[in-house]
């Protein structure tokens, strides 16, 4: 646990890491502190905005909207890698999440599945919104990924944290999918390297995060589906005559239903459409 960095220290840490930082309006005093505490802080959380365009995205994250007042994060990371600071203090970015995940972040241990929403994350995490549509197709430019790595490492370095203090929203709150388009395991490895972590030390398990039930529709093609199928074969749940391959088919659905039944599901809970709990237990390798 740690006391949050002052505005000056946060700005300095980001710039010392080599980031281009823009101070947006009165970000130093813009917060939701009247709604609850910010701190002690335990980590950094990464999100995607589901928007496009830098100016409009920064304005949205500063102001929020009718259902969720701003700031919606502490910094907005643009496609070109610029970090726009929009708040300092409590921000509406994390919401309620899993207390087991928080304990793992504090211990810097492997994350458990997030299956509860019982803990105030706005008090415990720095938040960065990264400009991306979050549809799995909008690209993540190298400059933006590098900025996510640098911003996360800067805060970890300032607090003396390791790479496991950085998580994605999808690892904190059930039902969330952000950030979508890269894996947090891969990003944590980048942060570990930047922080000078032992390259021969324990590495991050590289599993595909749950892409959402709507991902699994007839005609969908993805290397993730091939990797999933291979895991189903390894688990003795194959219903494939040919394959598995990259296109979602009825054979994939039947094979996944066999996996769900192996886990103890039945009836409509074993319909062959992946859910987050069964997906996490399948441990599909990162592709």
Secondary structure, DSSP 8 states (H G I E B T S, - for coil): -B----HHHHHHHHHHTT--EEE-TTGGG-S-GGGS---SB-EEEEEE-S---HHHHHHHHHHEETTEES---SEEE-TTS-EEE---S--TTS-EE-HHHHHHHHHT----------EESTTTEEEEEE----SS-S---HHHHHHHHHHHHHHHHHHT--GGGEEEGGGTSTT---S-SS-HHHHHHHHHHHTT--TTS-----B-----GGG--TT-B-HHHHHHHHHHHHTT----SS---SB--HHHHHHHHHHHHHTT--GGGGSS---HHHHHHH--B--
